[in-house]
Amino acid sequence: QVQLVESGGGLVQPGGSLRLSCAASRSIFNYYTMGWYRQAPGKQRELVAITSDGITQYTDSVKGRFTASRDNAKNTMDLQMNNLKPEDTAVYYCNARHVYSGINYWGQGTPVTVSS
């Protein structure tokens, strides 16, 4: 069993920044694709960023504003979010997907609210 714990969410004004962190319970990063997802009220969960083999891809709406980074030695993955917009308001989830079995693990989510 793998546990993922997110932190760093909160309330921020439009144009502000937040940094989310995801910590894994054990060393899994070398065999897992890691990603950040978000779910806004009344909407489906969507992919924000996904990183594998040193390559990170972003959904179009966050390109140039969000940066995902992972530290395999520390079993952590961060999401730096800059120039936040009200439409970024959502619960953000950390995800780990095993590259061979496809098994997914999710964190409990951390809420981000962008509002003046």
VENNOR-V591361 format. One record per run of one state. SS is the DSSP state (a for helix, b for strand, c for the rest). FROM is the first residue (numbers start at 1). TO is the last residue. Records with the same first field share a line. If there is no record, write none. Layout:
# VENNOR-V591361
SS = FROM-TO + FROM-TO
This chain:
# VENNOR-V591361
c = 1-3 + 8-9 + 13-17 + 25-28 + 40-45 + 53-54 + 59-59 + 63-65 + 72-75 + 82-85 + 89-89 + 99-103 + 107-109 + 115-116
b = 4-7 + 10-12 + 18-24 + 32-39 + 46-52 + 55-58 + 66-71 + 76-81 + 90-98 + 104-106 + 110-114
a = 29-31 + 60-62 + 86-88
